[in-house]
Amino acid sequence: MDILFSTLFNKRFSIIFSVSLLLLSGCMQSQYAADFRTPFPPISDSSISATDNTVKMVNAVFYQSFIGGEWQYKGSTNLKNSINAYIQIPEELDMNEEAQENYLQQAICPAAQHQQMWKALNDKTLVVHIYTYKRKYSQYANCINPLEKS
């Protein structure tokens, strides 16, 4: 009887101990990730970079444009004065740099109909990058905001 009680107690204890460790591990990972999150900058500061919502708008516009093709939209990054959108292409374009820049501005940069996104960009520059293997070797063009006064 003592052996049976001892065995049951040990099994219950090991199950409770294991579950406790799992829960504690999850809490620690959650806290670890939270420590490295970048807080939102104050909105009143005019020198701040574009908000996460603006990046989400840019992502939504580009994701719609690159569904099911060989060109794949890989997301955007938020820098101080610009949002950089990255598109991976299967092979380099057979154009010189000036022709590529014009092509990106005319065919790839979002159209004026995306007014909400262009308004959200405000004074930030939208830069479109294309690359084959590594982002750091991209070709890029600054998109021209159709809402800006010329």
Beta strands, then each sheet from edge to edge (+ up, - down):
strand 1: 72-78
strand 2: 82-88
strand 3: 125-131
strand 4: 139-142
sheet 1: 1+ 2- 3- 4+
end
